């Protein structure tokens, strides 16, 4: 899942329901990592 997937799903069913589904499938650990602009060179745009 990427950030936009998480946000869209949370908007649709909420984090509590997302967590309930993970628990129902016996998923005990969830880790989300975000690598942003790892390919970026030069100065960052001013909107960051």
Secondary structure, 3 states (H helix, E strand, C coil): CCHHHHHHHHHHHCHHHHHHHHHHCCCCCCCCCCCCCCCCCCCCCCCC
